[in-house]
Amino acid sequence: MRHVILEHAEEGGYTVYCPSLRGCVSQGETREEALANIKEAIELYIESLNAHNEFVPPDIDVEIEAIAV
């Protein structure tokens, strides 16, 4: 399991990324599409790391808080 962060894109749809895998980013027109796309991106990212005998970083716990500024 990997934690991901979904952000509403200004032009519509969603951008989604996996904080534990630097540069692993995807997008989609809907929440469901974005999540399906990042799942595939994560699988390919880890597959590539394994193919190159590189370290696969562990997942990290993510907390999001809203603060007034």
C-alpha positions in Angstrom: 0.0 0.0 0.0 1.2 3.5 -0.8 -0.2 6.8 0.4 -1.0 9.3 -2.3 -2.1 13.0 -2.4 -4.9 14.2 -4.7 -5.0 17.9 -5.6 -7.7 19.6 -7.6 -6.1 21.0 -10.8 -6.9 24.6 -11.7 -7.8 23.6 -15.2 -10.1 20.8 -13.9 -9.5 17.2 -13.0 -6.9 16.0 -10.5 -3.2 15.8 -10.0 -2.0 13.0 -7.8 1.4 12.1 -6.5 3.1 9.6 -4.2 5.3 11.4 -1.6 7.4 8.3 -0.9 8.4 7.9 -4.6 10.0 11.1 -5.7 8.7 12.2 -9.1 5.9 9.7 -9.2 3.0 11.9 -10.4 -0.1 11.4 -12.5 -3.4 13.0 -13.3 -7.0 12.3 -14.4 -10.2 14.0 -15.3 -12.0 12.3 -12.4 -10.9 11.2 -8.9 -11.3 7.5 -10.0 -9.2 8.0 -13.2 -6.5 9.8 -11.3 -6.3 7.1 -8.7 -6.2 4.4 -11.4 -3.4 6.3 -13.2 -1.3 6.8 -10.1 -1.7 3.1 -9.2 -0.2 2.2 -12.6 2.5 4.8 -12.3 3.5 3.4 -8.8 3.6 -0.1 -10.2 5.8 0.9 -13.1 8.1 3.0 -10.9 8.7 0.1 -8.5 9.1 -2.3 -11.4 11.8 -0.1 -12.8 13.6 0.2 -9.4 13.6 -3.6 -9.1 14.8 -4.1 -12.6 17.8 -1.8 -11.9 18.4 -3.4 -8.5 17.7 -0.1 -6.8 16.3 0.5 -3.4 12.5 0.7 -3.2 11.7 3.4 -0.5 9.2 2.4 2.1 5.8 4.2 2.2 5.6 7.2 4.5 2.7 8.3 6.6 1.1 11.5 5.4 -0.9 13.9 7.4 -2.6 17.0 6.0 -3.7 19.8 8.1 -5.4 23.1 7.3 -4.0 26.2 9.0 -5.4 29.7 8.9 -3.0 32.4 7.5 
